[in-house]
Amino acid sequence: MILDYVGTTFTAKVGVRDHLAMKRIPGTRHKAKADLWLVPATWPAMLQMASIFGNEIEATATARTEALRLQHQAKHRHCRASHLHKGLMDPRLYPFQQDGVSFLRWGSSLLGDEMGLGKTVQALQATMGPALVVTTNSMTHKWASECAEWGGTLEPLVLEGGPKARAEIFEQVGDRTLLIMNWEKLILHSRQAAFGSVGAKPGKDESLNEFTWATTIADEAHRAKDPMSQQTRALWAVGQCSDRRIAMTGTPMADSPDDLWSIMHFVSPEEWPTRGKFRERYCEMRDNGFGIENVGIRREMMAEFDAIFQPRFLRRTKTEVLPDLPDKTFVTVPLEMAPKQKAAYKSMAEEFIALIDGDLLVATDILSQLGRLRQLASATPVIEDGEVVAMGAPSNKLDALEDILSEKRGVVVFAESRKLIEFIGSELEKKKGGKKARPPYKVGYITGAYGAAMRQRYVDAFQAGELDVMLCTMAGKEGVTLTRADTLVYVQLPQSNIDYLQSQDRIHRIGQESNVTVIILSSEGTADETVAANLERKNDRLQQVVRDNARVALYGGSDF
């Protein structure tokens, strides 16, 4: 093989028999007229070529490959030697946060710390202006307040209001600005990068692309997991206008390595150029009956994958860096459904239809059937004109929750269904007589029905001990601190592993002083058990990539 170095590209001339092998290297292109292959001058590309061609690469190219390797791995060593820079850092930072700041200052990265370890603080300490932060709507003003405390000379500016107001805000951006915006506004103010057969798309307004950002930060970066979405491709386009890119998420994979590729294409597009070749080289693809599914990293490629991924990835778990943080214990409580629930569940499972109080509940396909079964496993649907308008009694989940609340206060409750949360809340707020006589519970809500200001009032009241229970949908999985609670109850598990992990970290985070108990209420022999098994499978796939130390020790290397 003849390999020359030209600018940011290698040119390779190979024999006819090696053309197929060259096609498998991500980022390579063939120039037919010159019969040359263009290869990205990156350490991952050189590692992949060395893996395929070995000693066939000539000595001069091997030397250049070694230089790239040292440059790439220096990032990993740098964060471990961050004590050299700690004298220049805010003394309020934990030691592991100082390591994180040093790592982020070195170059474009994915910060994958477990939720609750202060990723925002680390990113602010590592950032100079002008900088852009893309975050969730509920976190825009939290970023602004954190910037005021931790951002040094950065001046926070939240992009909000109507078109005229936003245009005026763009005019205020200067060298020290930290511009903060929500994910939804990306497509309003940026062009969209190309993906596969989908070409680049100009934006109606490209204000974000007119700046050269010192840093672009993608907070909750798992929101960019879908490469076909306009938000993701707008983020990529803004990233192209940035000197450095930081992605932040404790859950970089929702379900498959495809999610990770999309995030890493933002972080380092030259090292993660094409999803198709990434899948072909590293991923286990299987036919699941509905199509081809990416089920994880191929075991035989794990070492090479780690060599490429790990130098741009930093993750710490709470058990590693906060040994004094209280423990978290999981308890699954198996429940028997009430007879009315059980009869309706059996009919829906077998016939796709159930008769409830004289009204028919119908499922039209497998997905809608799963949704109906999940409802019936928790409570009894209230039906009008064939539609579920509310949830009602009997409910085995409500009965079990009341037993828990009879023994303790300050409990956080999560469910995916807002109708279920609203039903539970209405029942808890009632005064009960009879054998289970009790005064009404004082209840707070975090759901999509409440605005940010009202949610915060509920949070403040709960933290102050003024509420007995906080009822949450997955709207409460981000940007909320509920550390007064030491018990979290899932009356209904989410189907998303990201939602599952993030919701727990509302109470198990810095500031928690008691051991935490996570209680999962599960109806026996129902879809509840299927959802729990799927969450475990998704978490296994996540661990295959993030490789938390405790998990690796438990399962032995990559054998998840």
C-alpha positions in Angstrom: 0.0 0.0 0.0 1.2 3.5 -0.9 0.0 6.1 1.5 0.7 9.9 1.3 -0.3 12.6 3.7 -1.9 15.7 2.1 -3.3 18.4 4.4 -6.0 16.7 6.5 -6.3 13.7 4.3 -4.3 10.6 3.4 -4.3 9.3 -0.2 -4.0 5.6 -0.6 -3.3 3.5 -3.6 -4.2 -0.2 -3.2 -4.5 -3.3 -5.3 -7.8 -4.3 -6.9 -8.3 -7.0 -4.3 -8.2 -4.4 -1.5 -10.9 -2.0 -2.8 -13.7 -3.8 -0.9 -11.7 -3.6 2.3 -11.2 0.2 1.8 -14.9 0.6 1.4 -15.4 -0.7 4.9 -13.4 2.1 6.5 -15.7 5.0 7.7 -15.0 8.2 5.8 -13.1 6.8 2.8 -13.9 7.9 -0.7 -12.6 6.6 -4.0 -11.4 8.9 -6.8 -11.9 6.7 -9.9 -9.9 8.7 -12.4 -6.8 8.8 -10.3 -7.6 5.4 -8.8 -6.9 6.8 -5.3 -8.7 6.5 -2.0 -9.1 9.5 0.2 -8.8 8.6 3.9 -9.4 11.0 6.8 -6.2 11.8 8.6 -7.5 10.8 12.0 -6.4 8.3 14.5 -9.6 6.2 14.2 -9.2 5.9 10.4 -5.5 4.9 10.8 -6.4 2.4 13.5 -9.0 0.9 11.2 -6.6 0.7 8.3 -3.9 -0.8 10.4 -6.3 -3.4 11.6 -7.2 -4.4 8.0 -3.8 -4.0 6.2 -1.3 -4.4 9.0 2.3 -4.6 7.8 1.3 -3.6 4.3 1.3 0.0 5.3 4.6 1.6 4.4 7.0 3.0 7.1 6.3 6.7 6.5 2.6 6.2 6.9 3.1 4.1 10.0 5.1 7.0 11.6 2.3 9.4 10.9 -0.2 6.9 12.3 1.8 6.7 15.5 1.8 10.5 15.8 -2.0 10.5 15.4 -2.3 7.8 18.1 -0.2 9.7 20.6 -2.2 12.9 19.9 -5.5 11.1 20.3 -4.5 9.3 23.5 -2.9 12.4 25.0 -6.5 13.6 25.7 -7.1 10.6 28.0 -3.9 11.2 29.9 -4.5 14.9 30.2 -7.7 14.5 32.2 -5.9 12.1 34.5 -3.1 14.7 35.1 -5.5 17.6 35.7 -4.0 18.2 39.1 -1.5 20.4 37.2 -4.3 22.8 36.5 -6.3 22.6 39.8 -4.6 25.7 41.3 -6.3 27.8 38.6 -9.8 26.3 39.2 -12.6 27.3 41.5 -11.9 25.7 44.9 -15.6 24.9 45.4 -15.3 22.1 42.7 -15.1 18.5 43.8 -11.8 16.8 42.7 -13.7 14.8 40.1 -15.2 17.9 38.7 -11.8 19.5 38.4 -10.8 16.4 36.4 -13.8 17.0 34.2 -13.1 20.6 33.6 -9.5 19.8 32.6 -10.8 17.1 30.2 -13.4 19.4 28.6 -10.8 22.2 28.1 -8.7 19.8 26.0 -11.1 19.5 23.1 -14.5 18.3 21.8 -15.9 15.6 24.1 -18.8 13.7 25.4 -19.3 14.2 29.2 -21.3 11.2 30.3 -21.3 11.6 34.1 -24.2 10.0 35.8 -27.0 12.4 36.6 -26.6 14.6 39.6 -22.8 15.1 39.5 -22.8 18.6 38.2 -22.1 18.4 34.4 -23.4 21.9 34.0 -20.9 23.3 36.4 -18.0 21.5 34.8 -19.0 22.7 31.3 -19.3 26.3 32.5 -15.9 26.2 34.1 -14.4 24.8 30.8 -16.1 27.3 28.5 -15.0 30.7 27.0 -17.2 33.0 24.9 -18.8 33.4 22.7 -20.5 30.1 23.5 -23.9 28.5 22.7 -25.9 26.1 25.0 -28.7 24.1 23.6 -30.8 22.6 26.5 -34.3 21.7 27.5 -36.9 24.4 27.8 -37.2 23.9 31.6 -33.4 24.3 32.0 -32.7 27.5 30.1 -33.0 29.8 33.1 -31.3 27.3 35.3 -28.3 27.5 33.0 -28.4 31.3 33.2 -28.4 31.2 37.1 -25.7 28.6 37.1 -23.6 30.8 34.7 -24.0 33.7 37.1 -22.4 31.6 39.8 -19.9 29.4 37.9 -19.4 31.0 34.5 -16.6 33.5 35.4 -16.7 36.3 32.9 -19.4 34.7 30.7 -22.5 36.7 30.4 -25.7 34.6 30.1 -28.3 35.5 27.5 -31.5 33.4 27.1 -32.9 33.3 23.6 -36.7 33.7 24.1 -39.7 35.6 23.0 -41.1 36.2 19.5 -39.1 36.6 16.3 -38.5 40.3 16.8 -37.3 39.8 20.4 -35.0 36.9 19.4 -33.5 39.1 16.6 -32.7 41.8 19.1 -31.1 39.2 21.4 -28.8 37.9 18.6 -27.6 41.5 18.1 -26.4 41.5 21.8 -24.1 38.5 21.3 -20.5 39.4 22.1 -17.2 37.8 22.9 -18.2 36.9 26.4 -21.8 35.8 25.7 -23.2 32.5 26.7 -26.3 32.2 24.5 -28.8 29.8 26.0 -31.7 28.3 23.9 -34.0 25.3 24.0 -33.8 22.5 21.5 -37.0 23.5 19.7 -35.5 26.8 18.6 -32.6 25.2 16.8 -34.5 24.6 13.6 -35.8 28.2 13.6 -32.3 29.7 13.5 -30.0 27.3 11.7 -29.6 25.4 8.5 -29.7 21.6 8.6 -26.7 19.4 7.8 -27.0 16.5 5.4 -27.5 12.9 6.4 -27.3 10.0 3.9 -29.7 10.7 1.0 -31.2 13.7 2.8 -29.3 16.8 1.6 -28.4 19.9 3.5 -31.3 22.3 4.0 -31.0 26.0 4.3 -32.8 27.7 7.2 -35.3 30.6 6.9 -33.0 32.3 9.5 -29.4 31.2 9.9 -28.4 33.5 12.7 -26.7 30.7 14.6 -24.5 29.8 11.6 -23.3 33.4 11.3 -21.2 33.2 14.5 -18.0 31.3 15.1 -18.7 29.8 18.5 -15.8 29.1 20.8 -17.9 26.3 22.2 -21.2 24.7 21.5 -22.7 22.7 24.3 -25.5 20.1 23.7 -27.1 19.5 27.1 -29.2 16.4 27.3 -27.5 15.4 24.1 -29.5 12.2 23.8 -32.2 14.5 22.2 -29.9 14.4 19.1 -30.1 10.6 18.8 -32.2 10.6 15.6 -30.1 11.6 12.6 -33.2 12.2 10.5 -34.7 14.8 12.9 -34.4 18.4 12.0 -33.2 19.2 15.5 -30.3 16.8 15.2 -29.2 18.0 11.8 -29.5 21.7 12.9 -27.2 20.9 15.8 -24.7 19.3 13.5 -24.8 22.5 11.3 -24.2 24.7 14.3 -21.4 22.4 15.4 -19.7 23.0 12.1 -19.5 26.7 13.1 -17.8 25.8 16.4 -14.2 25.5 17.5 -15.1 23.0 20.2 -18.2 20.9 20.8 -19.3 19.4 24.1 -22.1 16.9 24.4 -23.6 16.2 27.9 -25.7 13.2 28.8 -25.6 10.4 31.3 -27.5 8.2 28.9 -25.8 8.5 25.5 -27.8 5.4 24.3 -31.5 5.1 24.6 -31.7 1.7 22.8 -28.9 1.0 20.4 -25.4 2.3 19.2 -27.2 4.2 16.5 -28.1 6.8 19.2 -24.4 7.1 20.2 -23.2 7.5 16.6 -25.5 10.5 16.1 -24.2 12.3 19.2 -20.5 11.5 18.4 -21.0 12.8 14.8 -21.7 16.1 16.5 -18.7 15.9 18.8 -16.2 14.8 16.2 -17.7 14.5 12.7 -14.3 13.7 11.1 -13.8 10.7 13.4 -17.5 9.5 13.2 -18.2 10.3 9.5 -20.8 7.8 8.3 -23.4 5.8 10.2 -23.7 3.0 7.6 -20.0 2.1 7.8 -20.0 2.5 11.6 -22.8 -0.1 11.7 -21.1 -2.4 9.3 -17.8 -2.4 11.2 -18.8 -2.3 14.8 -22.5 -3.3 15.3 -24.4 -6.5 15.6 -27.4 -6.2 13.2 -30.3 -8.6 13.5 -33.7 -9.1 11.9 -36.3 -8.8 14.7 -39.3 -9.7 12.5 -40.2 -6.0 11.8 -36.9 -5.0 10.2 -33.1 -4.8 10.9 -32.2 -3.9 14.4 -28.9 -2.7 15.8 -28.6 -4.8 19.0 -25.1 -3.7 20.2 -21.4 -3.6 19.7 -19.8 -6.7 18.3 -17.7 -8.4 20.9 -14.8 -9.0 18.7 -14.7 -5.3 17.8 -15.0 -4.0 21.3 -11.3 -3.3 21.8 -11.0 -1.2 18.6 -14.3 0.6 19.4 -13.0 1.5 22.9 -9.7 2.8 21.5 -11.7 5.2 19.3 -14.5 6.2 21.6 -12.9 6.3 25.1 -10.4 9.2 24.5 -13.4 11.5 23.8 -15.6 10.2 26.5 -15.5 10.8 30.3 -18.0 9.2 32.7 -18.0 9.0 36.5 -20.8 7.4 38.5 -22.0 8.6 41.9 -20.7 5.4 43.6 -17.2 6.1 42.2 -16.8 9.8 43.1 -19.2 10.3 46.0 -18.5 7.5 48.4 -20.5 9.3 51.1 -23.7 9.5 48.9 -26.3 7.3 50.5 -27.1 3.9 48.9 -29.9 3.2 46.5 -32.0 0.0 46.9 -34.5 -1.5 44.5 -37.6 -3.3 45.6 -40.1 -4.9 43.2 -43.5 -5.4 44.8 -45.6 -8.0 42.9 -49.3 -7.1 42.9 -52.5 -9.1 42.0 -55.0 -7.1 39.9 -58.5 -6.5 41.2 -61.0 -9.0 39.6 -62.5 -6.3 37.4 -59.0 -5.3 36.1 -58.0 -8.9 35.6 -61.1 -9.8 33.6 -60.6 -6.8 31.3 -56.9 -7.4 31.0 -57.4 -11.1 29.9 -60.0 -10.1 27.3 -57.7 -7.3 25.9 -54.7 -9.7 25.8 -56.6 -12.4 24.0 -59.2 -10.6 21.9 -57.9 -7.0 21.5 -61.1 -5.8 23.1 -62.6 -5.4 26.6 -66.0 -4.6 27.9 -65.8 -2.2 30.9 -69.0 -0.9 32.6 -70.9 -1.4 29.4 -68.4 0.4 27.1 -66.0 -1.2 24.7 -62.3 -0.6 24.8 -60.6 -1.6 21.5 -57.0 -2.0 20.4 -56.5 -1.7 16.6 -52.9 -3.1 16.5 -50.2 -4.6 18.7 -48.8 -1.2 19.8 -52.2 0.2 20.9 -52.9 -3.2 22.6 -49.7 -2.8 24.7 -50.9 0.7 25.7 -54.3 -0.7 26.7 -52.7 -3.5 28.7 -50.4 -1.1 30.5 -53.5 1.0 31.5 -55.4 -2.1 32.7 -52.4 -3.3 34.7 -52.5 -0.1 36.8 -56.2 1.0 37.1 -59.6 0.8 35.3 -60.1 3.0 32.2 -63.1 5.3 32.1 -64.4 5.1 28.6 -66.5 7.6 26.6 -67.3 7.0 22.9 -64.6 4.3 22.8 -61.9 6.6 24.1 -60.2 6.5 27.5 -60.9 9.9 29.1 -59.6 9.1 32.6 -58.5 6.3 34.9 -60.5 5.1 37.8 -61.1 2.4 40.4 -60.5 -0.3 41.1 -56.7 0.1 41.0 -54.3 -2.3 42.6 -51.5 0.3 42.2 -53.5 3.0 44.1 -54.2 0.5 47.0 -50.5 -0.4 47.2 -49.4 3.2 47.1 -51.8 4.1 50.0 -50.3 1.3 52.0 -46.8 2.8 51.5 -48.1 6.3 52.3 -49.7 5.1 55.5 -46.2 4.5 56.9 -44.3 7.5 55.6 -44.5 11.0 54.1 -42.3 12.8 51.6 -42.6 10.2 48.8 -42.1 10.8 45.1 -44.3 8.9 42.7 -43.7 8.5 38.9 -45.9 7.1 36.1 -45.7 7.5 32.4 -49.5 8.2 32.1 -50.8 11.6 33.1 -54.3 10.2 33.4 -53.0 7.7 35.9 -51.2 10.4 37.9 -54.3 12.7 37.9 -56.5 9.8 39.1 -54.1 8.9 41.9 -53.8 12.5 42.9 -57.6 13.1 43.0 -58.0 10.0 45.2 -55.2 10.9 47.6 -56.6 14.4 48.0 -60.0 13.0 49.2 -60.8 12.5 52.9 -61.5 8.8 53.5 -63.8 7.2 56.0 -64.5 3.5 56.9 -61.8 1.0 57.8 -59.1 3.1 56.0 -60.1 6.4 57.5 -57.6 9.2 56.9 -57.4 12.9 56.3 -56.6 14.0 52.7 -52.9 14.0 51.6 -51.2 17.2 50.6 -50.2 16.5 47.0 -47.9 18.3 44.5 -47.7 17.7 40.7 -45.1 17.8 38.0 -46.8 17.0 34.8 -47.3 18.6 31.3 -50.4 20.3 32.6 -48.4 22.7 34.8 -46.1 25.4 33.7 -42.6 25.9 34.9 -43.5 28.4 37.6 -46.2 26.2 39.1 -44.0 23.2 39.0 -41.3 25.1 40.9 -43.8 26.2 43.5 -44.7 22.5 44.1 -41.0 21.6 44.3 -40.2 24.3 46.8 -43.2 23.3 48.9 -42.2 19.6 48.8 -38.6 20.3 49.7 -39.8 22.5 52.6 -41.9 19.6 54.0 -45.3 21.2 53.2 -46.4 18.3 50.9 -46.9 14.6 51.7 -46.3 13.3 48.2 -45.1 14.5 44.8 -46.8 13.0 41.8 -44.8 13.1 38.5 -45.0 12.1 34.9 -41.8 12.0 32.9 -42.1 15.8 32.7 -40.3 15.6 36.1 -37.3 13.6 35.0 -35.1 16.6 34.2 -34.0 19.7 36.1 -35.8 18.9 39.3 -34.3 18.3 42.8 -36.5 16.4 45.2 -33.9 15.3 47.8 -36.3 15.6 50.7 -37.7 12.2 49.6 -35.9 9.0 50.4 -38.5 6.8 48.7 -39.5 6.8 45.0 -42.4 4.7 43.8 -43.0 3.7 40.2 -46.7 3.0 39.9 -45.9 2.6 36.2 -42.5 2.2 34.7 -41.5 4.3 31.7 -40.6 2.5 28.5 -37.5 4.7 28.0 -34.3 3.7 29.8 -33.3 7.4 29.7 -36.5 8.4 31.5 -36.1 5.5 34.0 -32.6 6.5 35.0 -33.1 10.3 35.0 -36.3 10.1 37.1 -34.4 8.2 39.9 -31.8 10.9 40.0 -34.3 13.5 41.1 -33.8 12.2 44.6 -30.5 10.2 44.5 -28.1 13.1 43.9 -25.8 15.5 45.7 -27.8 16.9 48.7 -29.4 13.5 49.5 -28.7 12.6 53.2 -30.7 9.3 53.5 -30.5 5.9 51.9 -32.9 5.8 48.9 -35.5 3.1 48.2 -36.9 2.7 44.7 -40.1 0.7 44.8 -41.5 -0.7 41.6 -45.2 -1.7 41.7 -45.7 -4.5 39.2 -48.9 -6.4 38.4 -48.1 -10.1 38.1 -48.2 -11.7 34.7 -48.8 -8.4 32.8 -47.1 -6.0 30.5 -45.5 -4.5 33.6 -43.0 -7.4 33.6 -42.4 -7.0 29.9 -41.5 -3.4 30.2 -39.2 -4.1 33.2 -37.4 -6.8 31.1 -37.0 -4.4 28.2 -35.5 -1.7 30.5 -32.9 -4.2 31.7 -32.0 -5.1 28.1 -31.6 -1.5 27.2 -29.5 -0.8 30.2 -27.2 -3.8 29.3 -26.7 -2.2 25.8 -25.9 1.2 27.5 -23.4 -0.5 29.8 -21.7 -2.1 26.8 -20.6 1.4 25.8 -20.3 3.4 29.0 -18.8 0.5 30.9 -19.4 1.6 34.5 -16.8 0.1 36.8 -19.2 -1.6 39.2 -21.1 -3.1 36.3 -18.0 -4.3 34.5 -16.8 -6.0 37.8 -20.2 -7.7 38.2 -20.5 -9.0 34.6 -16.8 -9.4 33.7 -15.5 -7.1 30.9 -17.9 -6.7 28.0 -20.0 -9.8 28.6 -23.2 -8.1 29.5 
